[in-house]
Amino acid sequence: MLKKISKLVTTNFTHVLYISIFCSMSLSGYAQDEQLGNEGKGNLKYIDPRIGNVGLLLQPTRPTVQLPNQMIRMYPERNDYIDDQISSFPLNIVSHRLGEVFALKPWNKTVALSSWQQKQAYDHDLEVTRPWYYSTYLIDDDITVEFSAGKKTGIYRFTFPKNAEPKSLLFDLYNPGAGSWKFVSGNAIEGTETYHDDIKVYLYGEFSSKGQAGIVKDNRLTKAVEVQGVGVRSWITFDSGDQSAIEFRYAISYISEEQAHQSFKQEIEGKDFGAVKADGEKAWDGAINNINIEGGTEAQKRSFYTAYYRCNERMVDITEDGKYYSGYDKKIHETMRPFYVDDWTWDTYLALHPLRAIVNPHMEEDMVNSYVTMYGQSGWMPTFPVLFGDHACMNGFHSSIMILDDYRKGLRNFDANKAYEGMLKNETEATMLPWRNGPKTSLDDFYYAKGYFPALRKGEPETVPLVHPFEKRQAVAVTLGASYDDWAVSEMAGELGKADEKKKLGVRAGNYKNLWNNNVKMFLPKDGNGNWISIDPKFDGGMGGRDYYDENNGWTYLWQVQHDIPGLIGLMGGKSMFEDKLDQLFREPLDRPKHEFWAKFPDATGNVGQYSMGNEPSFHIPYLYNFTGSPWKTQSRVRFLLDVWYKDNIFGIPGDEDGGGMSAFVVFSSMGFYPITPGKPIYTIGSPLFSKVTIDLPNGKQFTMIANNCSVINKYIQSAKMNGQPINTPWFTHEQLINGGKLELEMGPKPNKSWGTGEYKEIVQN
């Protein structure tokens, strides 16, 4: 490795500095690897939950411990990986970036009011992070903290210094509402915490030893066993003696105190720490080892399997013993199927849901069924379903695209007609305003009548009270997203034999054309009178471009017509001009210092020219060369983007990872293909990182991708076969994949510019 590094070093200081940083960050994993002994079966040893734990500008990834797609999640509360102090350990992360419940931390000093506010330093090199296990050493306190998760339960083990006195555990609430603590028999605790204003969360737990309890209320420490109110805290102090380890087993319920007791008995009572940890590893073995790879570098394997691990975080199953609490009607329901929450479809419809449709279609069906159930309970098809209901976030009704995509891939174990009913209601009765839920407004009626969302001119005051004061109208982004959503609902109508509705909504699928400015060759805003608003599409629109776009500028939204790529090519004047514009995207300068650009567009990171690898709307863009007769450029771009922006270190994610949204792009692109248009059951071919990829399909078959002579240098496809037959188009179908297809590529160091130039229509028939 060091010989390879020495060959890379040049006299250019920037290169030397980058290599030094990269090497130090990559090598930092060795301390963990030595401590673990490469713990984990098969491909599990490649997972490093610390990858991306320092965000480029915004949110970092977190070293989340959980069972795949299960409710209990934990990571230490700290700013990011660079932070050397931990404020607390949660008993549950309720929702991705939307809060946690029940704070816990060990304490070996006299308990005082200030104890709960004090952070605890830890040693980075002694921290162990696995999907099923976490351990850290609190260096100033000489305490080792360990954790492992069950489905609705968890277990902590705290190892104090031998004969330490006192040995305490401090409990706190994360949320501002009312809560309670009650100690029972000296070795058990019951608690409640109010999440998101009105959801009561229940805790039951047991300690491995008996102790003396205390509570904090009205800023007073009291030796008592029970307390209720806002901001209440508690603690338990254990006897000194030879026993240094204290274990805490617990269960969480969104239903009732009794259900927390029941889950505790069913899942974790009497289990030792090692057994819980072993069960967790077994669960991850089943979730991860259904995709096997050969070839590639060790770093590429670490990035790939860590990304795949993150694809198994969300959605989460909140059913408890055949029941669940629904935030969509605030009731407890009985069920025979899992009920999933915690999804952000603006991020996940692009690649995460399509990936699950391949590797776990039964789970994906249960997730779609959960969406349909939520619609039945609330009256609206959700787009950001979380525990408390549909989180008003971003723009668009992209759950419609997700549902169509699954349906067309043969996933039918949900009420398709009910799903369509909810999709249609969103498209005809719900407001399209960003970060708002509820009935349509005058702006939505304008869209229905005129075919575009109207924008305000610079300095023009807002006239519609419901418009979010920060998120604004996002007029161009809303129009483009609604066109895709309208297309999806139209296509679903066709699938269900509703010809009239298909025709009507199909017309609206072309609304994106109404904001195409043929002089500027960009999608630009219009006012309510149909007049163009003159803007700089690189930089205008206020914070995040939100007056017209969303988190990204006009260069990113130039390509947001996934449902009609041939139509977009036509607007640009044909394939040649389309390809020239793509080339320009990756080369066009920011026209200002990066700090100035990022001060306005902090989400648009991972820049290559005007291209932003750090945000979801860009995922499909490098694959668009496959439509121009130059798939070799897709192969080059995808390899470059993976190599530059997805390193196996703490900086290894170029933007907000969004709970699997970005990681699914890495998984697909590393395997060599991508679902470029969710809603169409096809995949377009890129450039695989690995010489062989095998996906064990739930139907008992295997999809195999073989890339002969694949290497870091040999990234260009020379020829290809599908199931032994030569192909000259860079696409294949979902049917070919799930039937156990075999894609075989011959790779080389220079592009074969004649391969993959077959027409799109040769393989795709709408």
N, C-alpha and C positions, 0 to 999 in steps of 0.2 A: 504493500500500500504506500509506504513512504517513497519507494522508487517512482511510483506513478505520480505522486504529488510533486516530487522534485522536478519531473519533466514538465509539469504544468507551470512552474514558477517562471515568470518573465521579469524583465526590468521594470515593467509597468507597476507602479506602486498600488494602484487600485486592484489589479489582479492578485498581487501578493497579499494584500489586506483581506480580500474576499476569501482567498484560499485558506488563510490562517483562521478566519472566523469559522468557515465551513468545517474545517478539520476539527477544530476544538469543539464545535457543537456536536458533530457526528460522534466523536470519540467520547463525549460525555456519557453516552449510553453504556460504555463498557463497565463502569462501576456497578450499574444496575444489573447488567448481564452477568457479571461475576457473582454478585450476591444471589441472583436467581438460579445460576447454573443453567441459563437458557430454559427456565421453567416454562412448561406448556408443551402439549403434545403437538406433533406435526407442525402445522403452520402457525400455531399460537405463539411460538417462540419469536416470531418476527414482529409481533404487535408491540408498539411502544406508545402508550397513551399520552406521552409528553410531547409528541410531534404537534407543532402548532400552538404550544402552550404560551407563547408570546405573540400577541396579535400585531400585525403590521401597523395598523392604526386603531382599529376598533376592538372587537371582542376576540379573546384567545379561545382556543379549544381548552377543554378541561379533562383531567385524567379520571374520567367517570368510571366508577365501579358499579356494575349491575349485572343481572342476568339479561340475556338478549330480549329486548322489547318488553321488559317487565317494569313494574311500578317503582320499586325501591331503587333509587340512584343516590350515589354519594361521591362527592369530591371535597377536598379540604377548602374551606373558605379563605381565599387569599386573592390578591389582585391578579397575579399571573405567576408564571414560573420564576420570574426574577425576584419577586417578593420573597424574602427569607423569613417571613412571619405568617403564622396561621391564626386566624381569629377564633375559629370554632370548627367543629365537625358536625354537619347536619345529619339528622336521622333520615331525611328524605329530601331529594330535589323534586319538588312537585311538578315543575314544568321547565322545559328548556329556556333558560334565561328569564323565567317569570316567577322565580321565588322558591323558597324552601320552608321546611317546618322543623321545629324542635332542635335547638342548638345544644351541643354537648362538648365539654372539654375536660381533660383531667387536670388536677391541681394538687400540688404537694406542699403548699404553704398554708398559713392560716387564712381562712376564708374571710374576705372583707368585701365591702360594697364595690370596691374598685376591681375585684378579681375578675368579674365578667367582662370588663372592658380591656383587660390586658391581653395583648397578643403574645404568642409563644414562638420563639425562633426554632427553626428546624435545620437539619443538615441535608442539603440537596443530594449529596452522594450516598446518603443512607436511606433515601426514600425509594420505595419499591412500588411501582404502579403496574398492575395487571388488570385486565377487564374484570376479573373475579376477586381481586385481592389488592389491598392497599396497606402499606406500612410506612411509618415515618418515625424519626427519632427527634424528640424535642430536646434540643441540645442544652439549653440552660436549666431544664427541669429534670434531665436524666430520665425521661419517660418515653417508652416505645408505644406507639399507637398502631393497632392493626384493625382492619375491617374486612368483612366479606358479606355479600348480599344474598338474600333469598328472593322469592317473588314478592311477598308482602311483608317480609321480615328482614332483619339484619342482625349482625353480631359484631360487637367491638371487643377487643382485648387490649387492656392497658397494663403494661408492665412497669411498675414503679421500682425505684431503688429498694433493695432488700432492707427491711426494717425501717423503711421511710415512715415518717410521722409528721403530718397527717397524710392520708391518701383519700382524696375526694374527687367526686365527679360533679361538675356544675351544669345545671340545665337552664335553658333560657328559651324565649320565644323570638322568632324572626319577624313576625307580623304585628301590626299595631293594635289589632283587635283583642278581645277578651280571651283569656286562656285559664288553665288550671293545672295544678300539680297535686298529687295525692300519693303518699308512700304507704305501703301496705305490708305489715308483718316484718318490716325491717329489711326485706330483700326484694321488694317489688315496687313498681311505680306505675301510676296511671296519669295520663295527661291529655289535655285538649289544647288546640290552637286554632284560631280563626284565620282561615286563608281567604284572601280576596274578598274581604268584607263579610261574607255570609256562609262560607263553607267550613263546617266544623270538622276538624281532623282529630282522630283519636289515637292514643298511644297506650300500649301496655307492654311493660318490660320487666325482666327479672335480672337481678345481680347474682353473681356466683358466691357472694359473701353478704352477711348482714352488716348494716351500718346504722349510724345515727343521722336522722334527717333534719333539714332546716329549710326555711322558706324566706323569701324577700318580698315584702309588700310595703308600699308607702316609704320606700327607701330605708327600711329597717330590717336587720337580720334577726330572725326569731327561730328558736328551736321548736319547730312544729312540723306536723306531717301533712298538712293540707292547706292550700291557698287557692283563691280564685280572684280574677280581676284582670285589668289591663297592665301589661308589662311585668307580670309576676315571674319570679325566678325561684329556683330551689337548688338544693345540693344534698349530697349524702356523703358522709365521712366514714371510712371503714377502719376497723381496728388495726393497730400496728401489729407486727408479728413477722413470722418467717414468710408468709404468703405474699408474694410481690405482684402477682397477676390478678387483675379483676376483670371478669368477663361480664358483658352486658348484652343479653339477648332481648329482642323487642319485635313487636309487630305494629304496623300502621294500618288504620282503616279510615275510609271516607264515609263509612256507613254508620257505625255505632261502636260504643265501648265493648259491647258483647262480641261484636265481630272481630275486634282487635284481639280479644281473649281467644276466640275460636281459631283465628289464623295462627296465633302463637302456638296453640296446642297442636294444630295440624302440621305445622311446618318446621318449627324450630325447638320446641320443648325437648329437652334431653339430648340435643345434638351438641357435640363438641365443636370447637372452632375448626379443627381440621376437616371434619366431615362436611361442614358448610362450604368451606373453601374447595374441597374436592368436588362437590356437586356443582359448584360454579364453574370450575374448569371443565367438567364434563359437558355442561350446557354450552359453553363457548366452543368446545371441540365440535359439537354437532352443528353449530351455526357457521363456523369459519371453514372447516375442512371439506366443505362441498365444492370449493373452488381450489384446484391445485395447479401450480405453475412449475415450469422448468425453465432454466436459463435465467438471464437477467443478473444484475448485480445484487449484492446483499442489501445495499441501500434501497434499490428499487423494490425488493421484496418487503422491506420494512415499511416503506411508504404505502405499498399496495395493501398489505394485510392490516395495517393500522387504519387505512381508509375504509376497508371492508368492515372492520370492527365498529367504526363510527356509523356505518350504514345499518347497524343492528341496535342502535340506541332507541330510535323513535319509529313508529308510534309506540305507546306503552299500554299494556293490558291492565285495566283497573277493576276487572271483575274479581269479586271476593266470595268464594264459596257459592257460586251460582247467582250472585247479585252484584249490582253496581249502583253507585250514586251518579246521577246525570245532572250536569250543570245546565242542560238544555231545557229541562222543565222542573229542576230542583226537586226531583223525586228519586226514591229508591226503586229499582226495577229488578225483576227476576229475569234470568236469561239462560239459554243453553249454549250460547256462543260467547267468545271473548268480546269485550267492548273496549275499543282502543281510543285514546285521546293523545294530544300533544303532537300536532302536525302543522307545518307551515307550507301550504301547497304552492305558494309563489316560488318557494325554493325547491320543493321536493317533487313536483310533478314532472320536472325535466328529466331526471335521471334516477332518483331514489325509488320512486314507485315503479318505474319500468324495470329496475334491477330486481326488485322483490317479485315482480310478476314472473321472472325467470326462475329465481332460486327458491322462492317460497310462495307459490301462487295461492295456496290455501290461506295463509296468513293475510296476503293481500286482499283476498275476497272478504275475509272477516273485517278488515279495515274499511273497505268500501261499504260493507253492510253496516258498519258503525256510522259512517257518514249518512247513509240512508235513514238509519234509526234516528240520528240527531235531527234530520229534516222532519221526520214524523213528530218528534217531541217539541221542536221549536218553531216550525213553520218556515224555516229557511235552510237551504243547503249550505253547510259551513264551508269556509275556505281556510280558516286557521283554528281548527277545533282543539281546544285545550280543556282542562278540567272544569273551569268555570263557565264554559260556553264557547261561542265563536268569537275569538279575539279579533277585534276590528283592526286590521293591519294590512299594509301595502295596498295593492289595487288588483282588480280582476277577480273573476270567478273560476280560477284554474282547476278547481276540483272537478269541473265539468270535463276538462281535457283528460284528467286522470281517470275518470270513470269511463269515458269513451275508449281510452287506450286499453284499459283492462278488459272491457267488454269485447273489443275486437281481437284481443289475444286469447279469447276463449274462457275468460274468468266470468262465470255466470252465477255463482252461488250468492246472489243477492237479488232483490226485487228490482229488476231493470226498469220497469214501468214507473215504479215509485221514484227511482233515482232520476229518471227523465223528467218527471213532474217537478221535482225540486230544481233540477238544472234549468228547466224552462221558466220557472217562477223567478229565479235569479236574473235571467236574461230579460225578462219583461216587466218585472215589478220591483226589483231591488235597486237601491241606489248604487251607482258605480263610483261614487266619491271615495277617494282614497282614505283609508283609516276610519271609515264610517260603515255602520250596519243599519239596516232598516229600509223602509219604503223609498221608492223613487222620488226624485226632486224635479224641479223645472229643468235642471241641466240634463237629467236623464231623458226627459221628454224631448228636449232639443236634439239629443243624440238619435233617438228613434226617428225623428222627423227629418233631420238634416244629414245624418250619417257621420257626424263627428262631434267630439266634445269641445265646446267653445272655451277659448282662453281669454284672459284679460291682457290688455296692453300694459306696458311698463308704467307703473304708478297708478293704474286704474284701481279704485277701491272695490273690494269684494262686495257683491250684492246678494249672495246666497248664504244665509247664516250658518248652514250646516257644514260648509267647507271648513276643513281642519285648518287652524291658523298657521300651523307649521308645515303640514304636508301639502297644502295648496290644492289646486285642481289637477295638476299633472296631465294636462289636456291631451298631449300627443301620446303619452304612455297609456292613458286610459283608452284612447281610441284604438290603438294598435292591439292592446290586450283584449279589448272587447271584441274586435274582429276575429281573433283566434277563438275566444270563448263562443261567439256566435256560430262559428264554423263547427265547433265541437258539438254544440247542441243540435245544429242542423244535421250533422252526420249521425248523431244518435237517433234523431227522429227517423232518418232513413233506415237505420238498422231495425227499428221497431215498426216499420211499415207506415209511418205517418208522413205521407208524401207532401201534403199541403204545408205542414209546418217545416218540413225540410226545405222546400222551395223558398218560403218566406224568410227563414233565418239564413238560408244560403246566400241570399242577396246581401244581407248585412255582413257576411263574412268578407266581403270586398270593401268594406268601409275604410280600410286602411288607405286605399287609393285617394280618398278625399283630402288627405293631408300631405299628399306627395307634391312637392314643389319642383316642377320639372326644370326650372331655371337653376336652382341651387342644387338639385339632385339630392334632396334630403326630405325627411318628414318634418314639417314645420307647423307651428300653430296658426289657427285662424280665429278671428274674433266672432262674435255673435252675428255679424252682418256678412260673414263669408269672406272677409278680407284678410289677406296674409298679414301676419305680425312679423316685422323684420327683427331678427335676432342673430346673435352669434351662436350657432349650435354647439360650439365648443365650450362656451363658458356662461352664457346667459341663463336666466331662469331662477336666480336666487340660490339659496342653500340646496345643494344636491340637484340643482336644475328643476326643482319641484313645481315651478310655475307651469312648466311644459313637459318635462320628462320625469324621471324618478331615480334618484341616487346616481344616475349616469347622464352623460350628455347626449347630444344628437348623433354623434358617431356610433355610439352603442345602439341607440334605438333605430338607426338606419337599417338594421338587419332583423328587426323583430316581426317577421312575417313567416314564421316556421311553417304555417299551414298552407302557404301558397308561394313557395320559393320560385317556381317558374314565373308566377305573376310578378314577383319582385324583380326578377331578372329582366322581364319585359319593361318594367318601369324605368330601369336603368339604361335601356337601349340595347340589351342583348348580352350574351355571355362574355364577350370580350370586354365591354365596358364594366360589367359586373365584376369580373376578375380584376380589372385595373383598380376598381374602387376598393376591393378587398386588399390588394397589395398596398394601396395608399393608407388604409386603416392602420396597418401594422407599421407604417413608416411616418405617418403624419405627426409632426411635433406638437407638443402641448402649447407652444407659443408663450410660455411663461415658466417660471421656476416651479419645481414639483411642490414645494411647500405652499405656493400660492394656489396651485390647482387643487391640492388635497385639502386645503383649508375650506374650499367650497364643495369638493367632491370626495369626502373621506372614505366613501364606500367603493370608489372607482380606483382600486389599487391593483397591483400586479400588472403595471403598464408595459405594453410593448407598442410604442407609438400611441395611438388613441385607443388601442384595444385594452380592455381591463379584464385580466384573468381573475381578479378578486371579487367578481360579482356574477350572480347566476345568469343574467341575460346574455352574457358573452359565451356561455358554454358551447353553443352549437356553431358559433361563427367560424372557427378554423376548419370545420367540416364542409363549409359551403363551396370550397374549391372542387369538391366532388361533383358539383352541378355545372361546372364550367369546362370540363374536359381536362382539368389539371389536378387530378387527385394526388399527384406527387407533392404538390404544395401543401395539401392537407397533411400528408405524412410528415413533411418537414416541420410544419407549424406545431402540430400536436406533440411531436417528440421534443421540440424546443421548449414549449410551454411546460411540459411535465418536468423536464430537466431543470429549468430555471426556477420555477415557482413551487415545486413540491419536493423539497429536500427532506431527508429523514432526520430533521432536527427541530428544535423548539420554535424556529421561524418557518417551519415547513408548510404553512398555509397562507396564501397571499391575501386573504380577506376573511370576512365572517364565514365560518364553515357551515353554520346554520344546521347543526344537528343531522348531518348526513347528506345535506343537499350538495355541498361541494365535493365531499368524499366520493359520492356515487359517480361524479364526473371522472375522478381519478381511477376508480375501479374499471369503468367501461373503457376509458381511453387507454389504460395500461394493457387491457386485454385485446385492444386493437379494433374495437367497433363501438358505435354510439347510436342511441335512439334519437335521431336528429329531429323528428317530428312526432312527439307524443300524440297519439290519436291515429297514427298510421303504423301498422304492425310491421315495420321494417327497421333495419339497422344499416348504417353506412360505415364503411371500412376506413380505418385510420392506419396507424402503424404500431403494432404491439411491441411492448417492452420485452416480452418473454418468447422463448422459442416454442413453448407449448403451454396451452391453457386448457384445462379439462374442467367442465362444469358438470357435476353430478346432478341430474335433473330429478325432480320428485316423481316423475313417471317411470323411473328406473333406467332411463337412457342417459347418454352422455353427449354433450356438445363438445367438440374438440376443435381448437384452433392450433394449427402447426405453422410456425414461421421458420422455415429452413434457413440457416445461415444468419439468423437474427443476432444483432449485436448493437452496441452503442453506435457504431459507425454504419452498420448495414441496416438502415432504417427505411429504405425505399423498396416498394413492391415491384418485382420484376414480372411476375405472373401469378395467377391465382386459379384455384379449383374449388368448387363446392361439390362435395360428395363425388369426387373424382372427375367431374366435368369442368373443362376450362370456362372461366367467366371473364368478361371484359367490362363488367360494370361493378362499381364499388358499393354494391348493396346486396343484402340478402334478407329473407323474410323471417318473421318470428316462427312461422310454421316450420321452416327448414331448421331452425335452431332447436325447437322443442322435440322435433322428430329425431333428434340425435345426429344432427348434421356434422359434417367434417369440413372445415374451411382450411385449405392448405395454401400457404403463401411462400413464394420464393423471394428472399430478400437480398438486396445488394447495396453497395456503397454509393451508387449514383442512380438518379431517377430514370426509370423507363417511362418516358413521357407519352408513350402510345398505349400504356396499360390503363384500364379503367375509364376509357373515354366513351363507352357505350351510353346511349341515351337513357335518361331516367325512366321514360315510358316503357322501356323494354322489360322492366321488372316490376314496376308499380302500376297497378291499374286501380284507380279510384272507382 
